[in-house]
Amino acid sequence: MPFILSIGEKAQNIVDSYNQRQIVTLEAIEELKKLYNEKENLNNEQKKLNMSNDIYTIYNVLNEFGVQDAENKAKKIEDFFSTNPYWRDSKTNLMKFRQELYKILDQIELEKQADIVNKIIDLLKNNTN
């Protein structure tokens, strides 16, 4: 799950801080518990929305950028994935995916579109499901 990557990075930061003696054991444990709860909340939300990992990742990125109607916009990508399951495997398919994202985000300013599209692609390319 790509959205878990940021939780994993946060967990690593906690461990690094602990190892460098920047935080004490109890503080590290409390912070790790918070991250676990955050992960559980995300998992519950994903189940409630009935989204695959990739679609839920897109949904989270859209929400992070304050995109209106993020749920429906994310679900529009499902159609693309069903007809292009190997979009990660070639530059041509990746370009098609990028175009599909821009089409869905056409009501957003171009610079913000680029930031959103790049973040989505970066997260999903690293996800192998």
Secondary structure, DSSP 4 states (H G I P E B T S, - for coil): -HHHHHHHHHHHHHHHHHHTTSS-HHHHHHHHHHHHHHHHHHHHHHHHHT--HHHHHHHHHHHHTT-TTHHHHHHHHHHHHHH-TTGGG-HHHHHHHHHHHHHHTTTS-HHHHHHHHHHHHHHHHT---
